[in-house]
Amino acid sequence: MTNKKSLVKDSWSNLRQYTSARIALGRAGGSLKTDDWLDFKLAHARARDAVHGEFDAEALAKELSSIDLPALLVSSRIKDRAEFLKRPDLGRRLDTVSKRLLSESSDTTSDLVIVVSDGLSASAVHAHVADVLSKLMPKLLEASWSLLPLVIARYGRVAIQDEIGALLAAKTALILIGERPGLSATDSLGAYLVHDPNMANTDANRNCVSNIRPAGLNYQKAADTLFYLLSEIKRRQISGVEVKDARVLMDCFIKE
């Protein structure tokens, strides 16, 4: 049993009210306190469970039917979750059946294809995608964006949006995907946007909006940010490092 007199409080402990990160935990002797150590082990177990969690594409397609877009179910070249974790390269490419399906699904250029994929946290996708799209879709429709069918991809990595977008002749691709679980969040959703999707694109050609979840970037703010970036990409016909969120820069300027 720990002697209470040996507990040492960290001088930065007041900062813990501003973050869920594990800072200023203090110590008992030369070690973490027992409750903090057990909390760490629990968070680690939850992160592992999230990484290995399975994706139910059919159930998600049914849930997303309310957004009034037909859904196409595709898969990367990955066969199972174990291979997905070992071969990220195969998660960036579609299998043969999926390529054929998409090739036959569109014969005209459209403004946008929205892709949904499990990534490294299927639970994040199941928890948040429907809410994000429910707030983003009205903005797109009001602005008269031409939309391709929704594509739900099993075992996908971010760059799978390039092959999907290219096959469907989309001017821009947006992928909503589960982010790598951490010790403070296992259900964080990420969004990546790319203009002119093609297999030659690199991460420098993409814009990213991350940490989408109620305890992070909430659904309304995420939808607002995505619509702003999509509008800028459409206006400037470019995406990636040259496209910034000028609203943030302007807000900083005003505050100064």
CORDAHU-V846715 format. One line per field, one symbol per residue. ss: DSSP state (h for helix, s for strand, l for the rest). Layout:
BEGIN
ss->???
END
This chain:
BEGIN
ss->lllhhhssllllhhhhhhllllllllssllsllhhhhhhhhhhhhhhhhhhhllllhhhhhhhhhhhlllssssssllllhhhhhhlllhhhlslhhhhhhhhllllllssssssssllllhhhhhhhhhhhhhhhhhhhhhllllsllssssslllllhhhhhhhhllsssssssssllllllllllssssssslllllllhhhsssssssllllslhhhhhhhhhhhhhhhhhhlllllllllhhhhhhhhhhl
END
